[in-house]
Amino acid sequence: MEFTERAVEILQATSDGDELAPTHLSLVQAAVNGHLNESGEAAFAELHQNATKAGGYTAPWFHGIEHLTIERLGFVCWKGRQIEHFTLRNFAYTERGKQAAEELAERCRTLEKRNIAVGWINVALDWPEIS
């Protein structure tokens, strides 16, 4: 099966790509445009398997932080609940973005330990560069 056919299957399995993490959406775009190297091809094959598996697509942890994900429009989620917004273009995947994500995760873990609901009001960071 060629890249375009697999890309269509990925998009169909993820609500036209709406459920894909930004990095995965970029990977699909690179595949369709023929811009994958060998490691990109392997990552695309893994994404195809992830998106089309019986249980449905599983988004990767944002910056490898357990329970933290980021949606394609930049909304950062803790266990599926939106808690913050990061600018994708020049912040989310930078070192500063990683530091902010780590701080968000720590705030969420602290709130959970105190049995306080995690949400925008009590988690969001005050950094103007994020939004």
C-alpha positions as CSV (number, residue, x, y, z in Angstrom):
1,M,0.0,0.0,0.0
2,E,1.4,3.4,-0.9
3,F,1.8,6.4,1.4
4,T,-1.3,8.3,0.1
5,E,-3.6,5.3,0.7
6,R,-2.3,4.8,4.2
7,A,-2.6,8.6,4.9
8,V,-6.3,8.4,3.8
9,E,-6.8,5.5,6.2
10,I,-5.1,7.4,9.0
11,L,-7.2,10.5,8.4
12,Q,-10.4,8.5,8.2
13,A,-9.6,6.7,11.5
14,T,-8.9,10.0,13.3
15,S,-11.9,12.2,12.4
16,D,-10.2,13.7,9.3
17,G,-7.0,14.2,11.3
18,D,-8.7,16.2,14.1
19,E,-7.6,13.7,16.7
20,L,-4.0,13.6,15.6
21,A,-1.2,15.2,17.6
22,P,0.4,18.0,15.7
23,T,3.6,16.0,15.0
24,H,1.6,13.1,13.6
25,L,-0.5,15.5,11.4
26,S,2.8,16.9,10.1
27,L,4.1,13.3,9.5
28,V,1.0,12.5,7.4
29,Q,1.5,15.7,5.3
30,A,5.2,14.8,4.8
31,A,4.3,11.3,3.6
32,V,1.7,12.5,1.1
33,N,4.2,15.1,-0.2
34,G,6.9,12.5,-0.6
35,H,9.2,14.0,2.0
36,L,10.0,11.1,4.2
37,N,13.4,9.6,4.8
38,E,14.0,6.1,6.1
39,S,13.2,6.9,9.7
40,G,10.2,9.0,8.6
41,E,8.9,6.0,6.7
42,A,9.2,3.8,9.8
43,A,7.5,6.5,11.9
44,F,4.7,6.7,9.4
45,A,4.2,2.9,9.4
46,E,4.0,3.0,13.2
47,L,1.5,5.9,13.0
48,H,-0.6,3.9,10.5
49,Q,-0.7,0.9,12.8
50,N,-1.5,3.2,15.8
51,A,-4.4,5.0,14.1
52,T,-6.0,1.9,12.5
53,K,-5.7,-0.4,15.4
54,A,-8.9,-1.8,17.0
55,G,-8.8,0.4,20.0
56,G,-8.4,3.6,18.0
57,Y,-5.6,6.2,17.8
58,T,-3.5,6.8,20.9
59,A,-1.9,10.3,21.0
60,P,1.7,10.4,22.2
61,W,2.6,12.0,25.5
62,F,3.5,15.7,24.9
63,H,7.3,16.0,25.5
64,G,7.2,12.4,26.8
65,I,5.3,13.5,29.9
66,E,2.8,10.9,31.1
67,H,-0.9,12.0,30.9
68,L,0.0,15.3,29.0
69,T,-1.0,15.5,25.3
70,I,-1.4,18.4,22.8
71,E,-4.1,18.7,20.3
72,R,-3.6,19.9,16.7
73,L,-4.7,23.5,17.6
74,G,-2.3,23.7,20.5
75,F,-4.6,22.9,23.4
76,V,-2.6,21.0,26.0
77,C,-4.6,18.3,27.9
78,W,-4.1,16.5,31.1
79,K,-5.8,13.1,31.0
80,G,-7.9,14.3,28.1
81,R,-9.0,17.5,29.7
82,Q,-7.9,20.9,28.2
83,I,-5.8,22.9,30.6
84,E,-3.7,25.3,28.6
85,H,-3.0,26.5,25.1
86,F,0.5,26.6,23.5
87,T,1.4,28.3,20.3
88,L,2.5,25.5,18.0
89,R,4.6,27.5,15.6
90,N,7.3,28.9,17.8
91,F,6.7,27.7,21.4
92,A,5.2,24.2,22.0
93,Y,8.1,22.2,20.7
94,T,10.9,24.4,22.0
95,E,13.0,23.9,25.1
96,R,11.0,26.6,26.8
97,G,7.8,24.8,25.8
98,K,9.1,21.6,27.3
99,Q,9.9,23.4,30.6
100,A,6.3,24.9,30.6
101,A,4.9,21.5,29.9
102,E,6.8,20.0,32.8
103,E,5.6,22.7,35.1
104,L,2.0,22.1,33.9
105,A,2.3,18.4,34.6
106,E,3.7,19.1,38.1
107,R,0.8,21.5,38.9
108,C,-1.7,18.8,37.7
109,R,-0.1,16.1,39.8
110,T,-0.1,18.4,42.9
111,L,-3.7,19.2,42.4
112,E,-4.6,15.5,42.1
113,K,-2.7,14.6,45.2
114,R,-4.8,17.2,47.0
115,N,-8.0,15.8,45.4
116,I,-8.6,19.1,43.6
117,A,-10.1,18.9,40.1
118,V,-7.6,19.8,37.3
119,G,-8.8,22.5,35.0
120,W,-8.0,25.8,33.3
121,I,-8.7,27.9,36.4
122,N,-6.2,26.3,38.7
123,V,-3.5,25.0,36.2
124,A,-3.0,27.6,33.5
125,L,0.4,29.4,33.4
126,D,0.7,33.1,33.4
127,W,3.4,33.3,30.7
128,P,2.5,35.6,27.8
129,E,4.7,33.5,25.4
130,I,2.5,30.5,25.7
131,S,-0.8,31.8,24.3
